[in-house]
Amino acid sequence: KANCSAIVEGLFASELFGHAKGAFSGAIRDKVGKFEFADGGTIFLDEIADMPLSLQAKLLRILQDMEFEMVGDNRVRRVDVRIIAATNKDLKEEILANRFREDLYYRLCVVPVTLPPLRERQEDILLLANFFLEKCRLKMPNRPSITDMTPSAVAALLDYSWPGNVRELENAVEHAFIRTKSDRIGYSALPMSITGRPSVAASGAAGKSTPATMGELERLHIIEVMARFSGNKGRVAQELGLGRTTLWRKLKKYDLA
């Protein structure tokens, strides 16, 4: 697997095609690239639309001839690789904007598979939500044994348009899992972006009274930061400006540990 959006552009060719010893500063030994490593198998190029134009020409050569050269080595190497590519962008629009090669598009688009957005697959929402719920239970076994969602929570998930697709659904379930104290996720535990409930801060800014104490405000803030960083306590502590020991005491205090 190669995530084309996560590889530094200057190292792109080295990651995909490998490099020879001495090809550049720090290249102390030969390195096998992902294409050579995948010889006889499959390579998955995720976020293919983010591949630099200069490398798209090299990828086109592999698709045509199954040949490439390592960085710093002009010896031609042959591989037998099946290529699967994915992107969340419209490649035809990228072609019109001169960000993607048209000839590469037609080489890749042999058997296209279009995955509809989540809002068009309502029947998948609860299946995925239950999958992510089980994932949370395995990830945070010290949390309550949450096994279900209330009807109002289910209705809210089904009514939402999910502009962030599956990733947003996963974050929403994890957010609700962290906030839930009982054995069922309720409507009020879901993110406010889904339920449309105003935040405590917004209510206060509008001059409305709120029953929230400072402790409740702190608990809500910790919950939101934990959801943002997927429960990574190191990053949560850093974001809150707390030491790990202090964060752990607060998590125990607010029944979030």
C-alpha positions, 0 to 999 in steps of 0.5 A: 500500500502507498498513500500518495498524499502522505509521501514527501514529494522529494522522496516519492520516486524513492518510495515507489521505485527504490534507490541505489546506494549513494543516490543522494545524501543519506542513501547508505544502502540500496532500498527496494521500492514498493513496486519491486516489493509487490512483484508478483502481487498487488500494489494499492495506490491510495489518493492517486490524484495527489501524485505529482505530475512528474511521477505520473509519467513514470507510473504510466511507463510501468503500466505500459511496459512493467518497467522502471528504474531505481533512483540513482541506477539506470538499470531497467527492472521489470515487475509483474504487478497488479495496480489498484488505485483510489481517490476521493477526487473527480479525476476528470476535473483534475485532468481539466485543471492540468493536475492529472494526466489524461493518458494515465487516467485511461490506463488506470480506469480499466475496471472503475468502481464508484463508491456512493457517499454515505448519504446515498447508502442509508442502509449501511449507516447502522451496520457501520455504526455497530462495527465502529461501536465494537471497535471502540469497545476493543480499543477502550475496554475500561469504558462501560460495556456499551452494547446498543443505541437508543432509538433517538440516537439511531434516528439522528444517525439516519437523518444526518447527511454525513458530508464527511462520509465514513470517517465522520461516522467513525468519529461520531461513534467514538465521540458518543462512546467516550461521553456515554456512561450507561450501556446505551448510546443516547441522543445527547451523547452524539456530536452537536454537528449531528443533533444540532444542539447548541454548545454550552459556550454558544448558549452563554454567548447568547446570554442564556442561562446554563446549569453547567458547573465549571466541572461540567464544562471541563468534562465536556471540554476534555470529551471534545478533545479526546474525540478530536484526537481519537483517545490518544492521551499523550496528544490530549494532555499536550492539547490541554496543557496538562501533564499525563498524571494530571490528565489521568486524575481528571479522567478518573474524576470525570469517569472517562478513564 
